[in-house]
Amino acid sequence: MDFILCSITTLLSLLCFFAVVSRRWRRRSPPLPPGPTGFPLVGSLFSLDPDLHTYFASLAKTYGPIFSIKLGTKLGIVISSPAIAKEVLQENDAIFANRDVPAVAHVIAYGGSDIAWSPYGPTWRMLRKVCVREMLSKASLDGVYKLRRREMRAMVVDLKNSSGKAVDVGDQMFLTVMNVITSTLWGGTVEGEEGRSAVGKEFREVVSEITELLGQPNLSDFFQRLRWMDLQGIERKMKKYLQRFDGIFKRIIEKKKKKEGDEGGVKDFLDFMLKLEKEGADDANKSSTTTTTTFTMTHVKALLMDMVVGGTETASNTVEWAMAEMMKKPEIMRRAQEEVDKVVGKDTIVEESHISKLPYLGAVIKEVLRLHPALPLLVPHCPSSPSTIAGFYVPQGSRVFVNVWAIHRDPCLWENPLEFNPERFLGLDKGKWDYSGNDFSYLPFGSGRRICAGISMAERMVGYALASLLHGFDWELPSGCKLDLAEKFGIVLKKAEPLVAIPTPRLSHDLQLYI
């Protein structure tokens, strides 16, 4: 009996001791960032606005530059200031370099096997190295300049043939960017019997739907145990798009393999990837164990998906936004055209080499990416271990959003932030507000380890396209139409209403010059 009483007393003493220690530990550990209380189980899901970038910006005015929001079983952390963004993307970069992969991203990215969604580690480093070294390096981009020039000139010919008619600027740009990317990837374009415009429009609708689904709040992400039910049907939709693109990739890959050995040397990026995949498979067959960095056919298709989906929407939307903003302020378009005319001349054609000599056009592009960043919330980060940011506790596994859209419109950082004013980027010291991600007031491509790998490609494509559109044509809205600059949220930010405009040739070039 005495032994039992002694045991109970000891147990109660231990429980009291641990309760006191736990209470003191909670007092000493930092609190979660402030945020809306929400409801039991569902948190703030019922009040969630589909336009997440503006919704998060409005909450930041109430709760501060870092706040937390409970979304079912998922905790979101939203950051809206340069100083706190720097803590996440630079000072604690290694901890926050992972991704919280949404269910639909897991589908479209072949289980997260691409650059955008792959976990930070050896495989991700291998994938990034393959892309940057073989496709996105300066030497690689210089090597396929003729492809970009060919497609830009084809675009100008199309527009000249459409002179006086209303054209969808976004569709036209999407087709051009898509053909540049696919030519670089596998030596082909998306043209078909229906014609350039029809095929480009079809592909754009599919890619646009994919990026919208990637940015759409999904119950499967907020209640993991319900994921198998796919209550909103979002994953089912994404699987259909995956099957469509996967079928295209399979046909292209099989065609490439049949031609293997017919011609010497690596001809395009897909040739190089298939060579890597074959070497990895051969190595695996020779050994009973495979390394985590083996380059597989899944990686081949995931990288193709990255380039086709990620590269097309971002570049074409940026050009569309730039044209819309300049049409809203014709004096800016006139100044940009005067600069292009002075550098290029009126008796020749825009070349990519002219772009570095067009500082005002460069300022226009920077201002577009400030007001309309391609990825308004970047790709969400996910801490691999608990961390303290700005004095607040950020748990492992949280979904961390950096609201670049809000930072770029902060009146404490930018004078008249809602005004489209390219002059703000002129006359700056070299490196001030560039695309490197070192100035956390301006992060159109992100920062740190997971900064966009395609910055060089984007700079070339957007600059070259805009210079060609401005040099070759004057632009006006169709009679009775009004210019709408409303945004539509997705993981990629786009215009809610397409920009439809009428091109009028400014120069008397013979079309043969463009062929």
C-alpha positions, 0 to 999 in steps of 0.5 A, a space after each residue: 500500500 505504501 508503495 502504491 501511495 509513493 508511486 502515485 505521489 511521485 507521478 503527480 509530482 512529475 506531472 506538476 513539474 512538467 506542467 510548470 516547465 511546459 508553461 514556462 517554455 511557452 512563455 519564453 517561446 515566441 508567439 505565432 504571428 497575429 491574425 484573424 481568429 477564424 472558426 474551429 476546424 475551418 479557420 478563415 476558409 469561409 472568409 477567404 477571397 479568391 483574389 488572394 493577393 489583394 485579400 492578404 494585402 487588406 489583412 496586412 493593414 489590420 494585422 501587420 507585415 507578418 500575420 498568420 491565417 488558419 486554413 483548415 489544418 494548414 497554417 499560412 504565414 503571409 509576409 508583406 514587408 522587405 525587411 521580413 522578406 529578407 529574413 525568409 529569403 536570404 537570412 534563413 534561405 536554407 530553412 525556407 527553400 522547400 515547397 509546400 506542394 499543393 495537390 494540383 501541383 503534385 499532379 501537373 508536375 509529375 509528383 513534384 519532379 520539376 524545378 518549381 516544386 521539387 524539394 530542396 536538395 540534391 535532385 533539385 540542384 541537379 535539375 536547376 543545373 541542367 536547365 541553367 547550364 544547358 538551356 538558360 545560360 548566356 551561351 545557350 540563349 545566344 546559340 538559339 537566337 535565330 529561333 527567337 528572331 524567326 518567331 518575332 519576325 513571324 509575329 510581325 508578319 502576322 500583325 502586318 497581315 492583320 493591319 486595321 483589324 482588331 487582334 488579341 495581343 495576349 494570344 499573339 504574344 503567347 503563340 510567339 513565346 510558345 513557339 520560341 520555347 518549343 523550338 528551343 526545347 525540341 525543335 518544333 512549334 505548335 502550329 497546325 492546320 488551323 493556323 498560327 492564331 487558332 492553335 496559339 489560342 487553344 494552347 493559351 486557354 489550356 495553360 491559362 486554366 492550369 495556372 488558375 487551378 494552381 492558384 485556386 484555394 483547394 480543400 484537399 490542401 487544407 484537410 489532408 485526410 479529405 484529399 482522396 475525395 477531391 471535393 472540388 474536383 480540381 485534381 480531376 481537372 488537372 489530371 485531364 490537362 496532364 494527360 493532354 500534355 503528357 500525350 504530346 510529350 510522349 509523341 515528341 519523345 518517341 519521335 526523337 528516339 526514332 531519329 536517334 543516331 540519324 544525325 550527330 550532335 545534340 540539336 536541342 534541349 530535349 536531345 540533351 535531356 534524353 542523353 542524360 536520361 539514357 546515361 542514368 538508366 545505363 548506370 542504374 542497370 549496371 548497379 543494384 543501387 541507384 542514387 537520388 540524383 539519377 535523371 529519369 524520364 519523369 524529370 524529362 517530362 517535368 522539365 518540359 512542363 515547367 518550360 511550356 507552362 511556366 515560361 509562356 504565361 509569364 512572358 506573354 502576360 507581361 507584354 500584354 500588361 506593358 502594352 495595356 499600360 502604355 495605351 492607357 498613357 499614350 505619351 509613354 508609348 510615344 516616348 518608347 517608340 521614339 527611343 526605338 526609332 533612334 536606336 534601330 532606325 526606320 529602314 531596318 528591323 529590331 534585333 535582340 542586340 538593340 535591347 540593351 541600348 533602350 533604357 527607357 523601354 527597360 524602365 517600362 518593363 521594370 515598372 510593369 513588373 512592379 505593378 503587375 508581378 508575374 507571380 504576385 505571391 511567388 511560389 509558396 515557401 515551406 520551412 523545413 524546421 521551426 523558425 523565428 521570423 520578425 520575433 514570431 514563431 513559424 512552425 515547420 510545414 507552414 505555407 509561407 507567402 511573400 506578397 510581392 504585389 503588396 510590397 511593390 505597391 507599398 506607399 512607404 516604399 514607392 512614391 505614388 505607387 499606383 501610378 504607372 511611371 517608368 521614370 522612377 527606374 531611370 538614372 538609378 545606380 547600377 544594381 538598384 532595383 534590378 532583377 537579382 533579388 538583392 533589393 527586397 523592395 523589388 522582387 519580381 522574380 523572387 530571391 535566394 536559392 529558389 529565385 526564378 531560373 529563367 530571368 535571362 530568357 524572360 528579359 530577352 523575350 519581353 524586351 525583344 517582343 515589346 521593341 518589335 511591337 512598338 517599332 513596327 506598329 501604332 496601336 489603338 483600341 477598337 471603336 467604342 472599346 474601353 481599356 480595362 486594367 482589372 487583374 485576375 488572380 492565379 499563381 500567374 497574374 493576368 488581365 481580367 479582360 484580354 487586350 484587343 487592339 488594332 495595329 497600324 504599320 508605322 514603317 514601309 518595310 517589305 514583308 520579305 525582310 521579315 521572312 
